[in-house]
Each structure stands twice: as structure tokens, then as C-alpha cells.
């Protein structure tokens, strides 16, 4: 299966290196020629969970160089969300007959691309792999996570199984007949854990101990879940049951304990984006929930306010601070959440 991985950051680098180490030929696409030259000289090195390995990277080039007639059976999009949205229409032209684009970003990227390019072109996916790029070409796998693939319209398919098996030579890959539900399950936690931690500048365990932090977590999660249900998605269990028990009940406290056990001490990836001056993916996480909510008539004042605060931090008008939680909560309450 001729495979092009677009984006050689943490996730793309690990999948590409491990797939090549398993004996497959893999083509890699970078943002520019300088990045490609650097990786060609250094190769790819992976450490951490799954074992250490090093491979050469002879087939690496800027993404534009592949647009002149290459044909691939599989294009894995491992870029940031906005980059995936921008580049995918161009990559559609280099697919072999029956070829597939596989976006592995958080949030609504798979659905957005499937709506634009067609479900026959886009196969849905998400990643639970913890990965870090120490420097270009040097990666650490942080957990024994997996990729999840499936048809966005539900059910099973031969192509999903074929791609699961192929990429499974590199990392664990699971298939699901409810990929849309899995995407929403992760999206609920991204909205109410990752983004809130980012704007607070804290891990979840710290901010949820405050009255404002706990209240905003509850509001954001329940608001996002209402949108998921209105969209027709059936969120499925991942680390926790996505259907949270009613607020102010012992069952809710036990459920929150499960969330904290899985995510309470992790540094939010979006907070790392702030610190490194990188664009965030908030428009495809909380912003996506708000967009879907508008289409289905579900108010999303908490998610709307969170998006505004994230953009303000990105512009340098705010800094990550627990006071942001208070401001977002107050704004959502004024809107009646």
C-alpha cells in the first residue's frame, strides 16, 4: 500500500518510523524543503513505549513536490488541524483509484473533510497515542495508546480493515463501527478538560478543585454532550462513560473521579501550544461543538466564550490564568446556561 504521511511531527514521525522499521516503504511530506533536507540527513529515531529504533528517511520531500503526479493508496494527515483542512483538497488529486485520506487530528476534522471531499475518500480516525517530538526527527512514544479507524457513516468496511491491518504493522490500530461516536467521546473531554486546563494554565486536578473550575467543567461537558446527542451521534465509552450522570449526585462524583484518574495530572497540549507560540486547534474542538450546536438549535454559550478566550490568549491579549475560568463561567451564566 503506497503510503504518504503528511506531517512529520510527533505522531507522523512515530507512525512513519515504525512502519518503515516493519519493512514498509513510506513517503514523508514536510512543510518546506529545509525540513525535508534536515530529516533526510538525520533520519528518524524513536524511543519510549514500544522500543527504540532508528531508520533512514530517503523518501522525504516538501508536500508540494508530491502534487506533480504521484499516486498513493493511503495519505495519512498528521498535521495540525487547520493545515489538514487546507492541504487535503490538493492531496485528493494524488490518490490512486480507490485511495483514502486518513485524518488523525482531534475534533471535527474527519467529518469536515468527509463533508467536503466525500466519505468514499475520507476514512475517519483519531489517536490515543501519547507522542512528543524532542527535535525534528527525534520522537518519544509516551504511552501504549492506539489509533482508532472507522467509517464516519458507521458500520464496518473492507477498506477500514485493510488500513487497520496495514498501519497495525507500526502501532496498535483498532477498528470501530461507531467512529463518529468515538470522535465525540474524545471531543467531550477535549472541550471540558484540555481547553479549560489550557486557559487556566493548570492541569485538571488543580482547576477542578475550585468552585469556578468545577462549575465550568460541568457546564462545558454537559453543553457539549447535548450537542452530540442533538447531532445524532452515540458517544461510546473510551476511558470513561461519555454519558455523565446527573450533577450533584454521588454517581457524578464517582464518574468525575474516573476522569481525574485518566486526565487529572496531564499538562494540556493546548497549553503547550500557548507556551510555544503555536496555533491552537480550538476552532476544531470547542469551536466545532459550537458550530454543530448552531446547526441543531442547541445553545453553546460556554463553548463560545471558551473559543473567544483562547483566541485572546493567542493574540497576546490574555494569559493562561485561573481567572479566565471565572470570566467564562460568568459569561455563560449571563447567557442562561
C-alpha positions in Angstrom: 0.0 0.0 0.0 1.8 3.2 -1.2 1.6 5.4 1.8 2.3 9.1 2.2 2.4 10.6 5.7 1.9 14.4 5.6 3.3 16.0 8.7 6.4 14.6 10.4 5.8 15.9 13.9 5.4 13.6 16.9 2.6 11.4 15.7 3.5 11.3 12.0 7.2 10.7 12.8 6.5 7.8 15.1 4.0 6.1 12.7 6.3 6.7 9.8 9.4 5.4 11.5 7.7 2.3 13.0 6.1 1.5 9.7 9.4 1.7 7.8 11.1 -0.3 10.5 8.5 -3.0 9.9 9.7 -3.3 6.3 7.3 -0.9 4.5 8.3 1.8 2.2 6.9 5.1 3.4 6.9 8.6 1.8 7.0 11.6 4.1 5.8 15.1 3.3 7.1 18.2 5.2 6.1 21.8 5.1 9.2 23.0 3.3 12.5 21.9 1.6 14.7 22.8 4.6 12.7 20.5 6.9 12.9 17.7 4.3 16.7 18.1 3.9 17.2 18.0 7.7 15.2 14.8 8.1 17.0 13.2 5.1 20.3 13.9 6.8 19.2 12.8 10.3 16.8 10.0 9.7 14.1 9.2 12.3 14.7 8.0 15.8 12.0 6.8 18.2 12.3 5.9 21.9 9.9 5.2 24.8 7.0 2.8 24.8 7.2 0.2 22.0 11.0 0.2 22.0 13.8 2.2 20.4 14.6 2.3 16.7 16.3 4.4 14.1 15.6 4.4 10.3 16.8 6.4 7.4 14.4 8.8 5.7 15.3 8.8 2.0 11.7 9.4 0.8 11.0 12.8 2.3 10.2 16.0 0.4 8.0 19.1 0.7 4.4 18.4 0.3 4.2 20.5 -2.9 6.6 18.2 -4.6 4.2 15.3 -4.4 1.5 17.2 -6.3 3.0 16.7 -9.7 1.7 13.2 -10.4 2.5 10.8 -7.5 -0.2 8.3 -6.8 -0.8 6.9 -3.3 -3.2 4.4 -1.9 -3.2 6.0 1.5 -2.5 9.6 2.6 -2.2 9.9 6.4 -2.8 13.5 7.5 -0.7 14.0 10.7 -0.5 17.8 10.6 -2.3 20.4 12.8 -6.0 20.6 12.2 -6.0 23.8 10.1 -3.1 22.6 7.9 -5.1 19.3 7.3 -8.1 21.3 6.2 -6.0 23.4 3.9 -3.9 20.7 2.2 -6.4 17.8 1.9 -8.2 19.1 -1.3 -4.8 19.2 -3.0 -3.9 15.7 -1.9 -7.2 14.4 -3.2 -5.7 14.7 -6.7 -2.8 12.4 -6.0 -4.8 9.4 -4.7 -4.7 6.2 -6.7 -8.1 4.8 -7.8 -9.8 3.8 -4.6 -7.3 5.7 -2.5 -8.0 7.0 1.0 -7.2 10.1 3.0 -6.9 9.4 6.7 -7.0 12.4 9.0 -5.8 11.7 12.6 -6.4 15.1 14.2 -8.6 15.9 17.2 -12.0 17.3 16.9 -14.2 17.6 13.8 -11.5 17.4 11.1 -12.5 13.9 9.8 -16.2 15.0 9.5 -15.4 18.3 7.9 -13.2 16.7 5.3 -15.6 13.9 4.6 -18.4 16.5 4.0 -16.1 18.4 1.6 -14.3 15.5 -0.2 -16.8 12.6 0.2 -17.0 9.7 2.6 -15.6 7.4 -0.2 -12.3 9.4 0.0 -12.0 10.1 3.7 -11.8 7.4 6.4 -12.3 8.6 9.9 -9.7 8.2 12.6 -8.5 9.5 16.0 -5.4 9.0 18.1 -4.9 8.0 21.7 -1.1 7.7 21.2 0.9 9.9 23.5 3.8 11.3 21.5 6.4 14.0 21.8 8.9 15.4 19.3 12.1 16.2 21.1 13.6 17.8 18.0 13.0 17.2 14.3 13.5 13.5 13.6 13.7 12.6 17.3 10.5 11.3 18.9 9.3 9.7 22.1 6.2 7.5 22.4 4.7 8.3 25.8 2.1 5.6 26.2 0.8 2.3 24.8 -2.1 4.0 23.1 -3.6 3.3 19.7 -5.2 4.7 16.6 -8.9 4.1 16.0 -10.2 3.9 12.4 -13.7 3.6 11.0 -16.3 4.7 8.5 -17.9 8.0 9.5 -21.3 6.8 8.4 -20.9 3.8 10.7 -20.6 0.1 10.2 -17.6 -1.9 9.1 -15.9 -2.0 5.7 -13.2 -3.8 3.8 -11.1 -0.6 3.4 -11.2 0.2 7.1 -10.0 -3.3 8.0 -7.3 -3.2 5.2 -5.9 0.2 6.5 -6.2 -1.0 10.1 -4.1 -4.1 9.3 -1.6 -2.1 7.3 -0.9 0.6 9.9 -1.0 -2.0 12.6 2.4 -3.1 11.4 3.6 0.1 13.0 1.4 0.9 16.1 -1.7 -0.6 17.6 -4.7 0.2 15.4 -8.3 -0.7 16.3 -11.4 -0.6 14.2 -14.8 0.6 15.3 -18.3 0.5 13.7 -19.0 3.8 15.6 -16.2 6.1 14.7 -18.4 9.2 14.9 -19.3 8.2 18.4 -15.7 7.7 19.4 -14.8 11.1 17.9 -17.5 12.7 20.1 -16.4 10.9 23.2 -12.9 12.3 22.8 -14.2 15.7 21.8 -16.2 15.9 25.0 -13.1 15.5 27.1 -11.0 17.8 24.8 -13.6 20.5 25.3 -14.0 20.2 29.1 -10.6 19.0 30.2 -7.9 20.1 27.7 -9.2 23.5 26.7 -10.2 24.5 30.2 -6.8 23.5 31.5 -5.1 25.5 28.8 -6.9 28.7 29.6 -6.4 28.2 33.3 -2.7 27.3 32.9 -3.3 24.2 35.1 -3.9 20.5 34.9 -7.4 19.4 35.5 -6.9 18.3 39.1 -5.9 21.8 40.1 -8.6 23.8 38.5 -11.5 21.4 39.3 -10.8 21.8 43.0 -12.0 25.4 42.8 -15.7 26.2 42.7 -15.5 28.1 39.4 -13.4 25.4 37.8 -15.7 22.6 38.8 -18.8 24.5 37.8 -17.3 25.4 34.4 -16.2 21.8 33.8 -19.8 20.6 34.5 -21.4 23.3 32.3 -19.0 22.7 29.3 -19.2 18.9 29.4 -23.0 18.8 29.7 -23.4 21.5 27.0 -21.1 19.6 24.6 -22.9 16.3 25.3 -26.2 17.9 24.5 -24.8 18.9 21.1 -23.5 15.4 20.5 -26.9 13.9 21.2 -28.7 16.5 19.0 -26.4 15.7 16.1 -27.5 12.0 16.3 -24.1 10.7 17.5 -23.9 7.9 20.0 -20.8 8.6 22.0 -19.1 5.3 23.1 -17.1 4.5 26.2 -13.4 5.2 25.9 -11.7 5.8 29.3 -14.9 6.8 30.9 -18.6 6.5 30.1 -19.3 9.6 27.9 -22.9 9.9 29.3 -22.2 11.7 32.5 -24.5 11.1 35.5 -26.7 14.0 36.7 -24.9 16.8 38.5 -24.8 16.9 42.3 -25.2 13.1 42.7 -22.8 10.5 44.1 -22.7 8.9 40.7 -21.4 12.1 39.2 -18.7 12.3 41.8 -17.6 8.8 41.1 -17.6 9.5 37.4 -15.5 12.6 37.9 -13.0 10.5 39.9 -12.6 8.3 36.8 -12.0 11.3 34.6 -9.4 12.6 37.1 -7.7 9.3 37.2 -7.2 9.4 33.5 -6.6 13.0 32.8 -6.2 14.9 36.1 -2.4 15.4 36.1 -1.7 15.8 32.4 -0.4 19.1 31.1 -2.9 20.2 28.4 -1.5 20.0 24.9 -3.1 23.4 24.1 -1.3 25.0 27.0 1.9 23.8 25.3 0.7 25.4 22.1 0.4 28.7 24.0 3.8 28.4 25.5 5.5 27.6 22.2 3.6 30.3 20.2 1.8 27.7 18.0 -1.7 28.0 16.6 -4.2 26.0 18.7 -6.9 23.7 17.4 -9.7 25.3 19.4 -11.8 26.0 16.3 -12.0 22.3 15.6 -12.7 21.4 19.2 -14.9 23.8 21.2 -15.5 25.8 18.0 -16.7 22.7 16.2 -19.1 21.9 19.0 -20.5 25.4 18.8 -20.9 25.2 15.0 -22.8 21.9 15.3 -24.9 23.3 18.1 -26.0 26.2 16.0 -27.0 23.8 13.2 -29.1 21.8 15.6 -30.5 24.7 17.7 -28.5 23.9 20.8 -27.1 27.0 22.6 -23.4 26.8 23.4 -22.5 29.9 25.4 -19.8 28.2 27.4 -18.0 26.8 24.3 -18.5 30.1 22.5 -16.9 32.0 25.4 -14.0 29.5 25.7 -13.2 30.0 22.0 -13.1 33.7 22.4 -10.7 33.4 25.4 -8.4 31.0 23.6 -8.2 33.4 20.6 -7.5 36.3 23.0 -4.6 34.4 24.6 -3.2 33.6 21.2 -3.3 37.3 20.3 -1.5 38.1 23.5 -4.4 40.0 25.0 -4.8 37.5 27.9 -2.5 35.0 29.6 -3.4 31.5 30.8 -4.7 32.0 34.3 -7.4 30.6 36.6 -9.3 33.9 36.4 -10.2 33.0 32.8 -12.4 30.3 34.2 -14.3 32.7 36.3 -14.8 35.1 33.4 -16.1 32.3 31.0 -18.4 30.9 33.7 -19.9 34.4 34.3 -20.4 34.9 30.6 -22.1 31.5 30.2 -24.4 32.2 33.1 -25.4 35.5 31.8 -26.4 33.7 28.6 -28.6 31.3 30.7 -26.5 28.1 30.8 
